Amino acid sequence: MIGSLCAIVLTLALVAIGGVATAQGTGEPHLTILPRTPVEAARVAKIRAAPTTFETPERFEANQGGAGTVRRRNDAEAFSLPQQNLDFRQQGDFAVGNGLFDRPWVTAPASTIASDGLGPMFNARSCQDCHVKDGRGHAPLDADNGALSLVVRLGRPVVPDEELARYLRSGPDPVYGHQFSDASIAGVAAEGRVAVDWQDGEKITLPGGEGVTLRRPEWTLTDLAYGDLAHGTAISPRVAPQMIGLGLIEAIPAADIIAGADPDDADGDGISGRAHIIWSPEHDIAMLGRFGVRATTPTLRQQAADAFNTDIGISSPLRPDAAGDCTDPQTICRTAFDGNDVQQGGTEVSGEMLDLVTFYSRNLGVPRRATVNDPSVLRGKALFHAARCSACHTPKFVTHRLADRPEHSFQLIWPYSDLLLHDMGAGLADDLRAGQATGAEWRTPPLWGIGLTQQVSGHRQFLHDGRARSLTEAILWHGGEGQASRDAFASFPPADRAALIAFLESL
């Protein structure tokens, strides 16, 4: 089997390296797709075309999440509403999934098999611990705060045979695995602590005299309980992402995303987005990666299973190892009690429970846009396009026609992301490869809901590790393929910068 797998993945690698996306990377077996008619295809092309005027909003622009768009609340629950177009039964499934998402897991054995199996090592006791109010996590304020709602991924270079066997992902640290665990159950030593030292970086004076200092994090893993990291192991801290609109992103046609890729910059515009074609262990085929900071996961069900396993230490049908990310050298961790139970299908989370959490994650509604008619917002939108921010933050898509998911079917949505990998320059790079993504490549994050970050999450931290303390700082960190847009923004007079920020805050 390994031999055939390696042959398949080698073919996949050659396809991706050559910059050609073929049917190998457009498999969508998790969706029941109804083909678009030629008339529908023409309608989609017309409505997705870039605007030619910015004096008024585009049609349906306020409804960022299509027919499922929810009202824009003014409290911390703004990201926690179910899509507006769920039926009564679906609303029930959403509520049950929400309960499982919020559930704090406990050490096995416990009085209830439905809640035990935590760890043995973990980062959080529940999904909600990281995705607080279904919003963005945040980085530690200083060296004494711990990881909070941030995880640290680990990886090291691997030889080709190992890489093929791991579907082109980086290899784990031989002792600390793929993810650093800063918490553990009684009797098992946690791997250590995550610390950060925030350093003042580049100081920038913008037109009009506004001064901005970009803070740079220096991350360290301290109090290591199992010895030093292996030579060459890289670390990559990531804050938890917001949860809204994920089912709509999953429903975007892979072909439409791949059509936006230009890996060799054939048009010479300096932007060369790449589709991240990865191997799906869930479906045993090559698929387009859509989720994660480097687009390493193709489906939400896989994403949920991976998070249960590495973040909480909970097994599921897709990730059946009850020891989570514990490695063979961590013998006490590997032999600790687990919550696997025949009544749960032999794992700690049953297939039904995994499906309910996936359904919840898939159907968190996108809030309605604010102030779309405001002249300053419209001016900011025009500047967003003029600075070519829209070259990566693609405003809109139309989802597949889906036979079994009408709530996501044929919806005009406005995620402001092309979901492709882009080299963002040395300033944002780490040394951790992920699949075919280099340490400088990141998936374009969707921008919908970004204006509600403070309201929902209680902070204004942006970018993958929370280093940016404002949207202005986040823009000024852009390098590589984002350098030209960053420079355009940095050249704007104060009123234009304020207008562009007002546009982002309206999303």
C-alpha positions in Angstrom: 0.0 0.0 0.0 2.8 2.4 0.9 4.3 1.9 -2.5 1.2 2.8 -4.3 0.6 5.7 -2.0 4.1 7.1 -2.6 3.5 6.8 -6.4 0.3 8.7 -6.1 1.8 11.4 -3.9 4.8 11.7 -6.2 2.5 12.3 -9.1 0.7 14.9 -7.0 3.9 16.6 -6.1 5.0 16.8 -9.7 1.7 18.3 -10.8 1.8 20.9 -8.0 5.4 21.8 -8.5 4.8 22.3 -12.2 2.1 24.8 -11.4 -0.6 22.8 -13.1 -3.9 22.1 -11.3 -5.6 19.1 -12.8 -8.5 16.9 -11.9 -6.3 15.3 -9.3 -6.6 18.4 -7.2 -10.3 19.2 -7.8 -11.8 16.1 -6.1 -14.7 17.1 -3.9 -16.2 13.7 -2.7 -17.6 15.3 0.4 -20.1 17.3 -1.7 -23.1 16.2 -3.8 -22.7 18.6 -6.7 -25.2 19.5 -9.3 -23.5 21.0 -12.4 -24.1 24.6 -13.4 -26.0 25.2 -16.6 -24.4 27.4 -19.3 -26.9 30.1 -18.3 -25.9 29.8 -14.7 -22.2 29.9 -15.5 -22.7 33.1 -17.4 -24.6 34.7 -14.5 -21.9 33.7 -12.1 -19.2 35.2 -14.4 -21.2 38.4 -14.6 -21.8 38.9 -10.9 -18.3 38.0 -9.9 -16.8 40.6 -12.3 -14.9 43.5 -10.6 -16.9 46.6 -10.0 -16.5 49.5 -12.5 -17.9 52.2 -10.2 -17.8 52.7 -6.5 -20.4 55.4 -6.0 -23.0 52.9 -4.7 -22.8 49.4 -3.2 -23.0 46.4 -5.5 -26.1 44.3 -5.5 -26.4 41.9 -2.4 -23.1 43.3 -1.1 -24.5 43.7 2.4 -25.4 40.0 2.6 -21.8 38.7 3.0 -22.9 35.1 3.7 -25.6 34.9 1.1 -29.1 33.8 2.1 -27.7 32.6 5.4 -26.4 36.0 6.5 -27.3 36.9 10.1 -28.1 40.2 11.6 -25.2 42.3 12.8 -25.3 42.2 16.6 -23.5 44.7 18.8 -22.4 42.3 21.5 -19.9 39.4 21.8 -22.4 36.9 20.4 -22.1 38.3 16.8 -20.2 35.2 15.5 -22.3 32.6 17.4 -25.6 32.7 15.4 -26.7 29.8 13.2 -27.1 30.6 9.5 -30.4 32.3 8.9 -31.6 29.7 6.4 -31.4 26.6 8.5 -34.6 24.6 8.9 -36.0 23.5 12.3 -34.2 20.1 12.3 -30.9 21.7 11.3 -31.3 24.3 14.1 -31.6 21.4 16.5 -28.4 19.7 15.1 -26.7 23.1 15.4 -27.6 23.4 19.0 -26.4 19.9 19.9 -23.1 20.6 18.0 -22.7 23.8 19.9 -23.0 21.9 23.1 -20.3 19.5 22.0 -18.1 22.4 20.8 -18.4 24.0 24.3 -18.1 20.8 26.3 -15.1 20.7 28.7 -13.5 17.2 28.4 -12.3 15.4 31.5 -9.7 12.7 32.3 -10.6 9.1 31.7 -12.0 7.1 33.3 -15.0 9.2 34.3 -18.6 8.7 35.2 -19.7 9.5 31.7 -18.1 8.1 28.6 -19.4 11.0 26.6 -17.0 13.5 28.1 -13.9 11.6 29.1 -10.6 11.1 27.3 -8.9 14.4 27.8 -5.2 14.4 26.8 -3.0 12.9 28.1 -1.4 16.1 26.9 -3.4 18.9 25.4 -3.7 22.7 24.7 -7.3 23.2 25.7 -10.2 21.3 27.4 -12.8 22.4 24.8 -13.0 23.8 21.3 -14.5 27.0 22.8 -11.4 27.5 25.0 -9.5 28.6 21.9 -12.3 29.8 19.7 -13.8 32.0 22.4 -17.2 33.2 21.3 -16.4 31.5 17.9 -13.9 34.4 17.3 -10.2 34.9 17.0 -7.7 33.7 19.6 -5.0 35.9 20.9 -1.3 35.8 21.6 0.2 36.0 25.1 0.8 39.6 26.3 4.2 38.6 27.8 6.4 35.7 28.9 4.3 35.0 32.0 0.9 34.5 30.3 1.3 31.1 28.7 -0.1 30.1 25.3 -3.8 31.0 25.9 -5.7 30.5 22.6 -2.6 29.9 20.6 -0.9 26.7 19.5 2.6 26.0 18.4 3.1 23.7 15.5 6.4 21.8 15.1 8.1 20.4 12.1 11.5 19.4 10.7 12.9 18.6 7.3 12.4 15.0 6.2 14.0 12.9 3.6 11.9 12.2 0.4 10.7 8.8 1.4 9.4 10.0 4.8 7.9 13.0 3.2 5.9 11.0 0.6 4.7 8.7 3.4 3.4 11.7 5.3 1.6 13.2 2.3 4.3 15.8 1.7 4.0 17.3 5.2 7.0 18.2 7.4 8.0 15.4 9.8 7.3 15.8 13.5 9.8 16.4 16.2 10.9 12.9 17.2 9.9 13.6 20.9 7.5 16.5 20.9 5.5 15.5 17.8 3.6 17.9 15.5 2.3 20.2 18.2 3.6 21.5 21.5 1.4 20.6 24.4 1.6 23.0 27.4 -1.0 21.2 29.5 -1.5 17.6 30.7 -3.5 15.3 32.9 -2.3 14.3 36.4 0.7 12.0 36.4 1.8 13.1 32.9 4.3 15.9 32.5 3.3 18.6 30.1 5.8 19.3 27.4 6.7 22.8 28.7 5.6 26.4 28.4 5.2 28.8 25.5 6.8 32.2 26.1 7.0 35.4 23.9 9.1 38.5 24.2 7.6 41.4 22.2 10.3 43.5 20.6 9.9 46.9 18.9 10.6 46.4 15.2 10.4 48.7 12.2 9.3 52.3 13.0 7.3 53.8 10.1 6.1 57.4 9.7 3.2 57.6 7.4 2.0 60.7 5.4 0.5 63.2 7.7 2.9 62.3 10.5 1.2 59.1 12.0 3.9 56.9 13.5 3.6 53.1 13.6 5.9 50.7 15.3 5.7 47.1 14.2 6.2 44.7 17.1 8.0 41.5 16.4 7.5 38.4 18.6 10.4 36.3 19.8 9.0 32.9 20.7 10.6 30.4 23.0 9.6 27.0 24.4 10.7 26.8 28.0 10.8 24.3 30.8 11.0 21.4 28.3 10.1 18.2 30.1 11.5 15.7 27.6 14.8 17.2 26.6 15.7 19.5 23.8 13.9 19.8 20.5 15.6 17.9 17.7 18.1 19.7 15.5 16.2 21.5 12.7 12.8 21.4 14.4 11.0 24.7 13.5 8.2 26.3 15.5 5.2 28.1 14.1 2.8 29.8 16.6 -0.8 30.3 15.4 -3.8 31.9 17.1 -7.2 30.3 16.7 -9.1 31.6 13.7 -12.7 32.9 13.7 -15.3 30.3 12.8 -17.9 32.1 10.7 -18.8 31.1 7.1 -16.7 27.9 7.0 -19.4 25.8 5.3 -19.7 28.4 2.6 -15.9 28.3 2.0 -16.1 24.5 1.8 -18.8 24.9 -0.9 -16.9 27.1 -3.2 -16.0 25.1 -6.4 -12.4 24.0 -6.3 -12.1 24.8 -10.0 -13.0 28.5 -9.3 -10.3 28.8 -6.6 -7.7 27.0 -8.8 -8.6 29.3 -11.7 -7.3 32.2 -9.7 -3.9 30.7 -9.2 -0.9 32.1 -11.2 2.1 30.2 -9.7 4.6 31.4 -12.3 3.2 35.0 -12.4 2.4 34.6 -16.0 0.7 38.0 -16.1 3.7 39.7 -14.5 1.7 41.5 -11.8 4.0 40.3 -9.0 1.3 38.1 -7.5 1.7 34.4 -7.9 -0.9 32.6 -5.8 -0.7 28.8 -5.6 -3.4 26.3 -5.0 -2.4 23.9 -2.2 -3.1 20.4 -3.5 -2.8 18.0 -0.7 -3.6 14.3 0.0 -6.8 13.7 2.0 -6.5 10.7 4.3 -10.2 10.9 4.9 -11.1 10.4 1.2 -7.9 8.8 -0.1 -7.5 11.2 -3.0 -5.8 14.5 -3.8 -7.9 17.5 -2.9 -7.6 21.3 -2.6 -6.6 22.6 0.8 -8.9 25.3 2.0 -8.5 25.5 5.8 -5.7 26.4 8.1 -3.1 29.1 7.8 -1.3 27.2 5.1 -4.4 25.6 3.5 -3.4 22.1 4.7 -6.9 20.7 5.3 -9.5 20.1 2.6 -12.7 19.5 4.7 -14.2 20.7 7.9 -14.7 17.2 9.1 -11.0 16.5 8.9 -10.3 19.9 10.5 -12.6 19.0 13.4 -11.0 15.6 13.8 -7.4 17.0 13.7 -8.3 19.7 16.3 -9.9 17.2 18.6 -6.8 15.0 18.4 -3.9 17.5 18.6 -5.5 20.3 20.6 -7.5 18.3 23.2 -6.1 14.8 22.9 -9.5 13.2 21.8 -9.7 10.3 19.4 -12.3 10.1 16.6 -13.0 7.8 13.6 -10.7 9.9 11.5 -8.0 10.2 14.2 -8.3 7.0 16.3 -5.2 7.4 18.4 -6.4 8.2 21.9 -2.9 9.4 23.0 -3.2 12.3 20.6 0.1 13.8 19.6 2.1 11.9 22.3 5.1 10.2 20.7 6.7 6.8 21.4 9.5 8.3 23.7 6.8 9.8 25.9 6.0 6.4 27.4 3.8 7.5 30.3 1.7 9.5 28.0 1.3 6.6 25.6 0.2 4.2 28.3 -2.2 6.5 30.2 -5.9 5.6 30.6 -8.0 6.7 27.6 -11.7 7.1 27.0 -12.1 4.9 24.0 -15.3 2.9 24.4 -17.2 0.5 22.3 -20.4 2.5 22.9 -18.7 5.4 21.2 -17.6 3.2 18.2 -14.3 2.5 19.8 -13.1 6.1 20.1 -13.6 9.0 22.5 -15.7 11.0 20.0 -18.1 8.9 18.0 -18.7 9.5 14.3 -22.1 11.0 15.1 -20.5 13.5 17.6 -17.8 14.4 15.1 -20.5 15.0 12.5 -22.5 17.3 14.9 -19.4 19.4 15.7 -18.7 19.6 12.0 -22.3 20.7 11.3 -22.0 23.4 14.0 -18.7 24.6 12.5 -20.1 24.6 9.0 -23.1 26.7 9.8 -22.0 29.6 12.0 -23.6 32.6 10.2 -21.7 35.5 8.6 -22.9 38.9 10.0 -24.5 41.4 7.6 -22.2 44.2 6.4 -22.3 47.6 8.1 -22.6 51.0 6.6 -22.2 49.8 3.0 -23.7 53.1 1.7 -21.4 55.3 3.8 -19.3 57.6 1.4 -16.1 56.9 3.4 -16.7 53.2 3.2 -17.3 53.3 -0.5 -14.2 55.5 -0.9 -12.2 52.9 1.1 -13.6 50.1 -1.1 -12.4 52.0 -4.2 -8.9 52.4 -2.6 -8.9 48.7 -1.7 -9.3 47.8 -5.4 -6.9 50.6 -6.5 -4.1 49.3 -4.2 -4.8 45.8 -5.6 -5.6 44.3 -2.2 -8.4 42.6 -4.1 -5.8 40.6 -6.2 -5.4 38.2 -3.2 -8.5 39.1 -1.1 -10.9 38.1 -3.8 -14.2 39.7 -2.9 -16.8 37.2 -4.0 -17.6 33.7 -5.1 -20.7 31.7 -5.9 -20.9 28.4 -4.2 -21.7 25.0 -5.9 -25.2 23.9 -6.5 -25.5 21.2 -3.8 -28.2 18.5 -3.7 -27.9 17.8 0.0 -26.8 21.2 1.5 -29.4 23.7 0.3 -28.2 26.1 3.0 -24.9 26.5 1.2 -26.1 25.9 -2.4 -25.7 28.5 -5.1 -25.0 31.4 -2.8 -23.3 34.6 -3.7 -20.8 35.2 -0.8 -18.2 37.8 0.0 -15.3 36.2 1.9 -12.5 38.5 0.6 -10.0 35.7 0.1 -8.8 33.7 -2.9 -7.9 30.8 -0.5 -4.5 30.5 -2.3 -1.0 30.4 -0.9 1.1 33.6 -1.3 4.7 34.3 -0.4 4.3 37.2 2.1 8.0 37.9 2.5 10.7 37.4 5.1 9.1 39.5 7.8 6.2 37.0 8.2 8.1 33.8 7.4 8.9 31.0 9.7 10.9 27.9 8.9 8.1 25.4 9.0 7.0 23.9 5.7 3.5 22.5 5.5 2.8 20.1 2.6 4.0 22.0 -0.4 3.8 25.4 1.3 7.1 27.0 2.2 7.8 28.8 5.4 7.0 32.2 3.8 3.7 31.1 2.2 0.3 31.7 3.9 -3.2 31.2 2.8 -5.1 34.5 2.2 -7.3 34.8 5.3 -11.0 35.7 4.7 -11.8 39.2 5.8 -15.5 38.9 6.5 -16.2 39.8 10.1 -12.8 41.4 10.7 -14.5 44.7 11.8 -16.1 42.8 14.7 -12.9 41.4 16.2 -12.7 43.8 19.2 -16.4 43.3 19.9 -16.3 39.5 19.8 -12.8 38.7 21.0 -12.0 41.7 23.2 -8.8 42.5 21.4 -7.5 43.8 18.1 -4.8 41.3 17.3 -4.3 40.3 13.7 -2.2 38.1 11.4 -1.4 34.4 12.1 0.4 34.9 15.4 -1.4 38.0 16.7 1.5 40.3 16.2 -0.4 43.2 14.6 -2.3 45.4 17.1 -4.4 47.2 14.5 -5.5 46.8 10.9 -2.9 49.4 9.9 -0.1 47.3 11.4 -1.4 44.2 9.7 -1.3 45.9 6.3 2.2 47.2 7.0 3.5 43.7 7.8 2.7 42.6 4.2 5.8 41.8 2.1 6.6 39.6 -0.8 3.5 39.4 -3.0 1.7 41.9 -0.8 4.5 44.5 -0.9 3.1 46.6 -3.7 -0.3 46.9 -2.0 1.4 47.6 1.3 3.4 50.4 -0.2 0.3 51.9 -1.9 -1.5 52.0 1.5 1.6 53.5 3.1 1.6 56.3 0.5 -2.0 57.3 1.1 -2.8 60.6 2.8 -4.5 60.3 6.2 -8.0 60.6 4.9 -7.5 57.8 2.4 -5.9 55.5 4.9 -8.9 56.2 7.2 -11.3 55.4 4.4 -9.7 52.1 3.6 -9.7 51.1 7.3 -13.4 52.2 7.5 -14.1 49.8 4.6 -12.4 46.9 6.4 -14.2 47.7 9.6 -17.5 47.5 7.7 -16.9 43.9 6.7 
